[in-house]
Amino acid sequence: MSIFVVCTTLATVYAVTSYVFLRKPQWIHRIRRPAFIARNIGHRGGAGESIENSLLAFDKGLENGLEMLELDCHLTKDSQAVVHHDFTLNRTTGQFGFIRDIEYDKLPSINSNLQLYYDSSIIISNDNSNDTDLLRIPLLKDVFERYPTTPINIDIKENNDELIKQVSDLIKKYQREHITYWGSFSHKICRKLTAQNSCIVRFCSFQEAAGIVLAYWLGLLPFIRLTAGVFEVPLPGVVFRKSGENLGWKFKIIFYLAKRALNNKSMFAHLQRRGIPVYVWILNNEEEFEYAFKKIGVTGVMTDYPTQLQKYLKSNKLEFILE
């Protein structure tokens, strides 16, 4: 038997086996059963409808159909876990300084008018709220107390062992392990999160997401054990539409290739068959919602506009997760 015939036979067996297990992962993997999944996820609480990462935004988003809060965490100088996206206060408060260098009681309130993070031409106001406490940078524990049954997705923004321990302890204290995701863009932080508390479902790091995509295109994904319980990624096409005009041709090619590699309905379906929800960000209009849910079949969408997304879900009868 020639080497060519042997190689062809092995390649065929590999391709067929990979395809079968891509469709039927339950034959070789224990299927996870997520405690919750969400369609409508408020990016920083719904940053296009109220002041980001504030109790005001969280209240409004939940009133308007939001199913899960997405927020970010840092640690103050006096070791308080707070909800804030940036490392610095400049953009959100107008005061210069790092959160880690300031005690919580000395943190300024968030500005009552704030530029939308991904579109600086849009100014978000505080809805004329007279309750200044709603515009304070929130403590994570206050968020847990205010929304005890609301699923929350926590992005750990800094590689700080004390922050990781505090967030874990708070999640356990408020008995939220079954309705909380946590994770980070950084793979180093994600490893620490798993080591700290493996009972809390973790979303994938950038490194893990890239590895999953590469494994899919090599036909290896069906055979690989996945540590992260949630696949959370940006949509390259959406990112390109927001900033593509300012990019050179090399970056445009990179975005195009990333879109072709990542926006794959077959890969997303495989992950969901294994009990791994697929969430994408940041989508802010009906065209993007339509593409995400119907073209590539995601589980849920992170948006700055939960009210718009809720209207879309209702009009398309997508409020509930279908098998």
Secondary structure as the mmCIF struct_conf table of DSSP 4:
data_model
#
loop_
_struct_conf.conf_type_id
_struct_conf.id
_struct_conf.beg_label_comp_id
_struct_conf.beg_label_asym_id
_struct_conf.beg_label_seq_id
_struct_conf.end_label_comp_id
_struct_conf.end_label_asym_id
_struct_conf.end_label_seq_id
HELX_RH_AL_P HELX_RH_AL_P1 ILE A 3 ARG A 23
HELX_RH_3T_P HELX_RH_3T_P1 PRO A 25 TRP A 27
TURN_TY1_P TURN_TY1_P1 ILE A 28 ILE A 28
BEND BEND1 HIS A 29 HIS A 29
HELX_LH_PP_P HELX_LH_PP_P1 ARG A 30 ARG A 32
BEND BEND2 ALA A 35 ALA A 35
BEND BEND3 ARG A 39 ARG A 39
STRN STRN1 ASN A 40 HIS A 43
TURN_TY1_P TURN_TY1_P2 ARG A 44 GLU A 49
BEND BEND4 SER A 50 SER A 50
TURN_TY1_P TURN_TY1_P3 GLU A 52 ASN A 53
BEND BEND5 SER A 54 SER A 54
HELX_RH_AL_P HELX_RH_AL_P2 LEU A 55 GLU A 63
TURN_TY1_P TURN_TY1_P4 ASN A 64 GLY A 65
STRN STRN2 MET A 68 LEU A 75
TURN_TY1_P TURN_TY1_P5 LYS A 77 ASP A 78
STRN STRN3 ALA A 81 VAL A 83
BEND BEND6 HIS A 85 PHE A 87
STRN STRN4 THR A 88 THR A 88
BEND BEND7 LEU A 89 LEU A 89
HELX_RH_AL_P HELX_RH_AL_P3 ASN A 90 THR A 93
BEND BEND8 GLY A 94 GLY A 94
BEND BEND9 GLY A 97 GLY A 97
STRN STRN5 PHE A 98 PHE A 98
HELX_RH_3T_P HELX_RH_3T_P2 ILE A 99 ASP A 101
BEND BEND10 ILE A 102 ILE A 102
HELX_RH_3T_P HELX_RH_3T_P3 TYR A 104 LYS A 106
HELX_LH_PP_P HELX_LH_PP_P2 LEU A 107 ASN A 111
BEND BEND11 SER A 112 SER A 112
STRN STRN6 ASN A 113 LEU A 116
TURN_TY1_P TURN_TY1_P6 TYR A 117 TYR A 118
STRN STRN7 ASP A 119 SER A 125
TURN_TY1_P TURN_TY1_P7 ASP A 127 ASN A 128
HELX_RH_3T_P HELX_RH_3T_P4 THR A 132 LEU A 135
BEND BEND12 ARG A 136 ARG A 136
HELX_LH_PP_P HELX_LH_PP_P3 ILE A 137 PRO A 138
STRN STRN8 LEU A 139 LEU A 139
HELX_RH_AL_P HELX_RH_AL_P4 LEU A 140 ARG A 146
TURN_TY1_P TURN_TY1_P8 PRO A 148 THR A 149
BEND BEND13 THR A 150 THR A 150
STRN STRN9 ILE A 152 ILE A 156
BEND BEND14 GLU A 158 GLU A 158
HELX_RH_AL_P HELX_RH_AL_P5 ASP A 161 LYS A 173
TURN_TY1_P TURN_TY1_P9 TYR A 174 GLN A 175
HELX_RH_3T_P HELX_RH_3T_P5 GLU A 177 ILE A 179
STRN STRN10 THR A 180 GLY A 183
BEND BEND15 PHE A 185 PHE A 185
HELX_RH_AL_P HELX_RH_AL_P6 HIS A 187 GLN A 196
TURN_TY1_P TURN_TY1_P10 SER A 198 CYS A 199
BEND BEND16 ILE A 200 ILE A 200
STRN STRN11 VAL A 201 ARG A 202
STRN STRN12 PHE A 203 PHE A 203
HELX_LH_PP_P HELX_LH_PP_P4 CYS A 204 SER A 205
HELX_RH_AL_P HELX_RH_AL_P7 PHE A 206 LEU A 218
TURN_TY1_P TURN_TY1_P11 GLY A 219 GLY A 219
HELX_RH_3T_P HELX_RH_3T_P6 LEU A 221 PHE A 223
BEND BEND17 GLY A 229 GLY A 229
STRN STRN13 VAL A 230 VAL A 230
STRN STRN14 PHE A 231 PRO A 234
HELX_RH_AL_P HELX_RH_AL_P8 PRO A 236 SER A 243
HELX_RH_3T_P HELX_RH_3T_P7 GLY A 244 ASN A 246
BEND BEND18 LEU A 247 LEU A 247
HELX_RH_AL_P HELX_RH_AL_P9 TRP A 249 LEU A 262
HELX_RH_AL_P HELX_RH_AL_P10 LYS A 265 ARG A 273
TURN_TY1_P TURN_TY1_P12 ARG A 274 GLY A 275
STRN STRN15 VAL A 278 TRP A 281
BEND BEND19 ASN A 285 ASN A 285
HELX_RH_AL_P HELX_RH_AL_P11 GLU A 286 GLU A 290
HELX_RH_PI_P HELX_RH_PI_P1 TYR A 291 LYS A 295
BEND BEND20 ILE A 296 ILE A 296
BEND BEND21 THR A 299 THR A 299
STRN STRN16 GLY A 300 THR A 303
BEND BEND22 ASP A 304 ASP A 304
HELX_RH_AL_P HELX_RH_AL_P12 PRO A 306 SER A 315
TURN_TY1_P TURN_TY1_P13 ASN A 316 LYS A 317
BEND BEND23 GLU A 319 PHE A 320
#
